[in-house]
Amino acid sequence: MDKGPEESIQFAKKYLEDLLSFFGLNVDVYATSEDGDVIELNVPSTHMNGFLIGNRGDTMRSMQYLISMALKSKEYELNRVNVDIADYKKQRAHRLEDRAADWLKEVKDTGEDKHLPSMNSADRRTIHRLAGEHGLVTESEGEGRDRHIVLKKPTDE
């Protein structure tokens, strides 16, 4: 059997649906890979959203990890996975972008470095991207859960 992108997506979709069925949840997961690099799995809103998302998205990220490892162990072509439940990540990204706008403006206005709160890698990527779009420089500092970004004005100004 070919283990290309389409087969990778179908495997990931079925894996997540089977995992959810263990909790008595029979839903149709929307699966796609728009950029051809990451499999996007979207679970519709149900009465189990809070349980499936977990504390600050921990359960959702654990499911992501399980699916990714299953794809790797079976040597599927695509093995990077993004699981979103009831658009939690999308809404979180919008809230983060709103907060980031204030942080970026503050650094531009004052010229002083700003140490942001600790955040996960996906949120840090969002901040790095936004800062770059607004002409600011970023640095990541710290390790593990304490890793955070420092926003700075470029030194050539």
VMD Tcl script that draws the C-alpha trace (Angstrom):
set ca {
  {0.00 0.00 0.00}
  {1.20 3.48 -0.91}
  {1.79 5.62 2.19}
  {1.65 9.03 0.47}
  {-0.11 12.21 1.58}
  {-3.71 11.05 0.96}
  {-3.15 7.78 2.80}
  {-1.42 9.64 5.64}
  {-4.43 11.94 6.02}
  {-6.92 9.04 5.97}
  {-4.88 7.09 8.55}
  {-4.67 10.12 10.88}
  {-8.42 10.83 10.50}
  {-9.37 7.24 11.32}
  {-6.87 7.06 14.20}
  {-8.37 10.15 15.85}
  {-11.96 9.01 15.22}
  {-11.12 5.62 16.77}
  {-9.45 7.32 19.74}
  {-12.51 9.53 20.31}
  {-14.81 6.50 20.07}
  {-13.10 5.05 23.17}
  {-14.66 7.98 25.05}
  {-18.07 7.23 23.53}
  {-17.80 10.08 21.06}
  {-18.71 9.20 17.48}
  {-17.90 12.23 15.34}
  {-16.70 12.84 11.83}
  {-13.27 14.48 11.97}
  {-12.52 16.97 9.19}
  {-9.06 16.13 7.83}
  {-6.93 18.02 5.32}
  {-3.38 19.05 4.52}
  {-3.55 22.46 2.89}
  {0.19 23.11 2.79}
  {1.09 19.49 2.07}
  {3.32 19.39 5.14}
  {1.03 19.18 8.18}
  {-2.14 17.12 8.56}
  {-4.92 19.32 9.98}
  {-7.51 17.42 12.02}
  {-10.56 19.38 13.17}
  {-13.03 17.91 15.65}
  {-16.46 19.57 15.73}
  {-17.83 21.04 18.94}
  {-19.42 18.47 21.29}
  {-20.40 18.19 24.95}
  {-16.85 16.88 25.61}
  {-14.89 19.93 24.39}
  {-13.38 20.76 27.80}
  {-12.30 17.18 28.42}
  {-10.80 16.75 24.94}
  {-8.97 20.09 24.99}
  {-7.66 19.62 28.52}
  {-5.86 22.14 30.70}
  {-4.47 24.83 28.34}
  {-4.72 22.37 25.44}
  {-2.60 19.61 27.02}
  {-4.96 16.73 26.13}
  {-5.29 17.99 22.57}
  {-1.48 18.18 22.19}
  {-1.17 14.66 23.62}
  {-3.57 13.36 20.96}
  {-1.50 15.18 18.34}
  {1.65 13.46 19.62}
  {0.02 10.00 19.64}
  {-1.20 10.37 16.06}
  {2.15 11.69 14.88}
  {4.02 8.78 16.49}
  {1.57 6.27 14.97}
  {2.16 7.78 11.51}
  {5.95 7.68 11.99}
  {5.95 4.10 13.26}
  {3.99 2.99 10.18}
  {6.30 5.04 7.92}
  {3.66 7.31 6.44}
  {4.93 10.14 4.25}
  {3.20 12.88 6.26}
  {3.61 12.64 10.02}
  {3.24 16.19 11.36}
  {-0.22 16.64 12.83}
  {-2.26 19.56 14.14}
  {-5.40 18.66 16.12}
  {-7.95 21.40 16.82}
  {-11.09 20.80 18.86}
  {-14.08 23.12 18.39}
  {-11.73 25.72 16.84}
  {-9.95 26.16 20.20}
  {-6.56 26.80 18.59}
  {-7.99 29.18 15.99}
  {-9.77 31.25 18.66}
  {-6.68 31.15 20.90}
  {-4.53 32.40 18.00}
  {-6.91 35.34 17.45}
  {-6.74 36.26 21.16}
  {-2.95 35.98 21.07}
  {-2.76 38.22 18.00}
  {-4.87 40.84 19.79}
  {-2.57 40.77 22.83}
  {0.51 40.79 20.60}
  {-0.66 43.98 18.86}
  {-0.47 45.78 22.22}
  {2.98 44.33 22.98}
  {4.32 45.29 19.55}
  {2.98 48.84 19.87}
  {4.52 49.18 23.34}
  {7.99 48.15 22.10}
  {7.73 50.45 19.07}
  {6.58 53.39 21.22}
  {9.04 53.00 24.11}
  {11.98 51.38 22.32}
  {12.44 49.17 25.39}
  {12.76 45.38 25.24}
  {9.68 43.47 26.43}
  {9.84 40.03 28.03}
  {6.62 38.20 27.15}
  {4.99 35.51 29.30}
  {6.09 31.88 28.82}
  {4.23 30.22 25.96}
  {4.21 27.02 23.93}
  {6.10 26.68 20.66}
  {3.06 27.30 18.44}
  {2.31 30.58 20.23}
  {5.98 31.60 20.06}
  {5.98 30.97 16.28}
  {2.95 33.25 15.97}
  {4.73 36.03 17.91}
  {7.96 35.63 15.89}
  {5.93 35.94 12.66}
  {3.93 38.97 13.83}
  {7.02 40.75 15.15}
  {8.81 40.21 11.83}
  {5.80 41.60 9.95}
  {6.00 44.74 12.14}
  {9.76 45.27 11.82}
  {10.67 44.06 15.30}
  {13.29 41.52 16.35}
  {12.58 38.54 18.61}
  {14.70 36.26 20.76}
  {13.61 33.15 22.63}
  {14.97 32.75 26.14}
  {14.65 30.07 28.80}
  {14.07 26.33 28.69}
  {11.01 24.06 28.59}
  {7.84 25.57 30.05}
  {9.74 28.75 31.02}
  {10.69 29.52 27.40}
  {9.55 32.99 26.40}
  {10.14 35.67 23.79}
  {11.85 38.99 24.17}
  {10.57 41.65 21.73}
  {13.14 44.24 20.65}
  {13.52 47.11 18.23}
  {16.14 46.41 15.54}
  {19.61 47.64 16.58}
  {20.20 49.47 13.29}
  {17.63 52.17 14.16}
}
mol new
graphics top color blue
foreach p $ca { graphics top sphere $p radius 0.5 }
foreach p [lrange $ca 0 end-1] q [lrange $ca 1 end] { graphics top cylinder $p $q radius 0.2 }
display resetview
